[in-house]
């Protein structure tokens, strides 16, 4: 009888411990916070669910302009992986704020000239724009947009006195440029090709080489210094997943261009799949 009581007590303790572990220590999948440039919004609607399904991770995406995201990482924002313009990733690398060997380039885009898709005006190239009146041109702000220097170069190629020829309207990012055109606040604009394709219902491309120059802009990814220890594995998995051939092929559908040969932030030459 005494032996039976001891057995019952032992079983009760064992059940209690098991129940305690089940309630107090649930198994949780890795979580990942990704900072992504606005240009990735459309592609990420397909990419993120694929990654979550295959790797069992929960992904939170914070969208912003490349420069804004870089500054947030510099100021210790809780971010694990950053995908933005390569120039901003290289600035982080120089400050020692990237991990896993530094940034890797995954695709590129270029600057294009656009107008409203609903406009009845005859499409013309950027070079052919009339100088008789100051056309309202929406652009990414020179000082806050990665595309700023490229935009200035295209404008100078058309006319060194472009500030007199055009009425420039600045925006913080290219989605805002497109919204200005949609609302009629600007007649035309200069944006990334990937953003024009993403907003093809709002704008149409009328010049693929404004200023007569094709100027590629590289986009890259990096695990950043604010990556949490418990997210390191998921972060490394995502960066490898994002550079895989199938995701590279998927990015083409969303307007990104392949990088055939380029210098990554680590100094290694890579060939895009």
C-alpha positions in Angstrom: 0.0 0.0 0.0 2.8 2.4 0.9 4.6 1.4 -2.4 1.4 2.3 -4.3 1.3 5.8 -2.6 4.9 6.4 -3.6 4.2 5.4 -7.2 1.2 7.7 -7.4 3.1 10.6 -5.9 6.0 10.1 -8.4 3.6 10.0 -11.3 1.8 13.1 -10.1 5.1 15.0 -9.9 6.2 13.8 -13.3 2.9 14.9 -14.9 3.2 18.2 -13.1 6.7 18.8 -14.4 5.7 17.9 -17.9 2.7 20.2 -17.8 4.9 23.0 -16.4 7.4 22.6 -19.2 4.6 22.6 -21.8 3.0 25.8 -20.5 6.1 27.7 -19.3 8.6 27.0 -22.1 6.8 26.9 -25.5 8.9 26.2 -28.5 9.0 29.3 -30.7 10.2 29.7 -34.3 12.9 32.2 -35.1 11.7 35.7 -35.7 13.4 38.1 -38.2 13.2 41.8 -38.6 14.1 43.0 -42.1 14.7 46.6 -43.2 13.9 46.8 -46.9 13.9 49.6 -49.5 10.5 50.7 -50.9 11.5 49.2 -54.2 11.1 45.7 -52.7 7.5 46.0 -51.5 5.9 44.2 -54.5 8.5 41.4 -54.7 8.4 40.8 -50.9 4.7 40.0 -51.0 5.7 36.8 -52.7 9.2 36.3 -51.3 8.5 36.6 -47.5 5.6 34.0 -47.4 7.9 31.6 -49.3 10.7 32.0 -46.7 8.4 31.8 -43.7 6.8 28.6 -45.1 10.1 26.9 -45.9 12.2 28.0 -42.9 9.5 28.2 -40.2 10.5 31.8 -39.3 8.3 34.8 -38.7 9.3 37.8 -40.7 8.6 41.5 -39.9 9.5 44.0 -42.7 10.2 47.6 -42.1 10.1 49.6 -45.4 11.9 52.9 -45.9 14.3 54.8 -48.2 17.8 53.4 -48.2 19.3 56.4 -46.4 16.6 56.4 -43.8 17.1 52.7 -43.0 20.8 53.1 -42.9 20.5 55.9 -40.3 18.1 53.8 -38.3 20.7 51.0 -38.1 23.4 53.4 -37.2 21.1 54.5 -34.3 20.6 51.0 -33.0 17.2 50.3 -34.5 16.1 46.7 -33.9 16.9 45.3 -37.3 18.5 41.9 -38.3 18.9 42.2 -42.1 19.1 45.3 -44.3 18.3 45.3 -48.0 18.9 48.6 -49.6 21.0 50.5 -52.1 24.5 49.2 -52.1 26.0 52.6 -51.4 24.3 52.8 -48.0 25.4 49.3 -47.1 29.0 50.1 -47.9 28.8 53.1 -45.6 27.7 50.8 -42.8 30.4 48.3 -43.6 33.1 51.1 -43.4 31.8 51.8 -39.9 32.0 48.2 -38.9 28.2 47.8 -38.7 27.7 44.8 -41.0 28.3 41.1 -40.1 28.9 37.9 -42.0 31.5 39.4 -44.3 29.6 42.5 -45.3 27.1 43.3 -48.0 26.3 41.3 -51.1 24.8 42.7 -54.3 21.7 40.8 -55.4 20.3 42.9 -58.3 20.3 46.3 -60.0 18.0 48.9 -61.6 18.4 52.1 -63.5 16.9 55.6 -63.8 14.0 56.1 -66.2 11.8 59.0 -67.4 8.1 58.5 -66.7 4.8 60.3 -67.2 1.2 59.6 -66.0 -0.3 56.4 -67.5 -3.6 58.4 -67.9 -2.0 61.4 -69.7 -3.1 62.1 -73.3 0.1 64.0 -74.0 2.4 62.7 -76.7 5.3 60.8 -75.1 8.7 62.4 -75.8 12.3 61.6 -74.7 13.9 63.6 -71.9 16.2 65.3 -74.5 13.2 66.4 -76.5 11.5 68.3 -73.7 10.6 71.8 -74.7 12.6 74.6 -73.1 9.8 77.1 -73.9 8.3 76.6 -70.5 9.5 75.2 -67.2 8.2 71.6 -67.1 7.4 70.3 -63.6 9.7 67.4 -63.0 9.4 65.3 -59.8 12.8 63.8 -58.6 14.3 62.1 -55.6 15.8 64.8 -53.4 19.5 65.3 -54.2 20.5 65.4 -50.6 18.4 62.5 -49.2 18.0 60.1 -52.1 20.5 57.6 -53.3 19.4 58.4 -56.8 20.2 62.1 -56.2 23.6 62.2 -57.9 22.4 60.0 -60.8 19.4 62.3 -61.3 21.6 65.4 -61.3 23.9 63.8 -63.8 21.0 63.0 -66.2 19.7 66.6 -65.8 23.1 68.1 -66.6 23.5 65.8 -69.6 20.2 67.3 -71.0 21.1 70.9 -70.2 23.8 72.2 -67.8 21.4 75.0 -66.9 18.6 72.5 -66.1 17.6 74.5 -63.0 16.3 77.2 -65.3 14.8 74.8 -67.8 12.9 72.6 -65.4 10.8 73.3 -62.3 12.1 70.5 -60.0 9.9 69.1 -57.3 11.8 67.1 -54.7 10.5 63.9 -53.0 12.1 61.7 -50.3 11.6 58.5 -52.3 10.4 57.4 -55.7 6.9 56.2 -54.6 6.3 59.8 -53.6 7.5 61.0 -57.0 5.0 58.7 -58.6 2.2 59.9 -56.3 3.0 63.5 -57.4 2.6 62.6 -61.0 -0.6 60.7 -60.3 -2.0 63.7 -58.4 -1.0 66.1 -61.2 1.5 68.0 -59.1 4.2 67.1 -61.6 4.0 66.4 -65.3 6.9 63.9 -65.5 9.4 62.3 -63.2 12.7 60.4 -62.9 12.5 57.2 -60.9 14.1 53.7 -60.7 12.9 51.4 -63.4 11.8 48.8 -60.8 9.5 51.4 -59.2 8.0 52.4 -62.5 7.2 48.8 -63.3 5.8 48.3 -59.8 3.5 51.3 -60.4 2.7 50.5 -64.1 -0.9 51.3 -63.5 0.0 54.9 -62.5 2.9 55.8 -64.8 4.5 54.6 -68.0 8.2 54.7 -69.0 8.9 57.0 -72.0 12.7 57.1 -71.9 14.9 54.3 -70.7 18.1 56.4 -70.8 17.3 59.9 -69.6 20.3 62.1 -70.4 21.4 59.5 -72.9 23.3 57.5 -70.3 22.4 54.1 -68.8 23.4 54.3 -65.1 22.9 51.1 -63.1 22.1 51.3 -59.4 23.1 48.3 -57.3 20.9 46.8 -54.5 22.5 44.7 -51.8 21.8 42.9 -48.5 23.7 42.5 -45.2 23.2 41.1 -41.7 23.7 44.2 -39.6 25.2 44.8 -36.2 21.8 45.2 -34.5 20.9 41.6 -35.4 19.9 39.7 -32.2 21.8 36.6 -31.2 18.7 34.4 -31.4 18.1 35.6 -35.0 21.6 35.1 -36.4 20.7 31.7 -37.9 17.5 32.9 -39.5 19.3 36.0 -40.8 22.0 34.0 -42.5 19.4 31.7 -44.0 17.4 34.6 -45.4 20.4 36.2 -47.1 21.4 32.9 -48.7 17.8 32.2 -49.7 17.4 35.7 -51.3 20.5 35.2 -53.5 19.4 31.8 -54.7 18.8 31.3 -58.4 15.0 30.9 -58.1 14.6 34.2 -56.1 16.9 36.0 -58.6 14.6 34.8 -61.4 11.6 35.9 -59.4 13.1 39.4 -59.0 13.2 39.8 -62.8 9.4 39.6 -62.8 9.2 42.6 -60.5 11.4 44.8 -62.7 14.9 44.2 -61.2 17.7 43.7 -63.6 20.3 40.9 -63.2 23.9 41.7 -62.3 26.2 39.9 -64.7 29.4 41.0 -63.2 30.0 43.3 -60.3 32.0 44.2 -57.3 30.3 43.3 -54.0 31.0 45.2 -50.8 33.5 42.6 -49.8 35.6 43.3 -52.8 34.8 39.9 -54.4 33.6 39.7 -58.0 30.4 37.8 -58.3 28.3 36.5 -61.1 24.5 36.7 -60.8 22.7 33.4 -61.3 
